[in-house]
Amino acid sequence: MTLALASAVSGGEQQKSDKPTPFKPEYEGVQTRLLEDDLVNFQEKMKGARDNSDVDAYVECAAAQCALISGYGFARHLRTNTAGEGGTWVRDAVYTISPALPRGLKTIDAEVTVSACDENKIPTV
């Protein structure tokens, strides 16, 4: 009887640890800097990211909104530097913005992306 109770208790503990931790992001701002007519640098800070994809989404939202503000419909990722310390992610990214779909693999349709950002409550510029 004691063995069955111990097994049941340990099974309950296992289920508790398998629950995902709640996602509580803290978007601490994005600074944008125009490098050239179509080249933009984004400096962002974020706490509470689950992984790199959360930080990617935040900067993509900023790049998409920046493209729309500039009268363009697209953005393309060029490079990113990421650092993290004490749960704070710091990202330095560069994107091109353009009126037509640019060549490359990491392109962003600005309207679609900004809409997804709104739905997911990710702030834009």
Buried (B, 14 or more C-beta within 10 A) or exposed (E): EEEEEEEEEEEEEEEEEEEEEEEEBEBBEBEBEEEEEBEBBBBBBBBBBEEEEBBBBBBBBBBBBBBBEBEBBBBBBBEBEBEBEEEBBBBBBBBBBBEEEBEEEEBBBBEEBBEBBEEEEBBBB
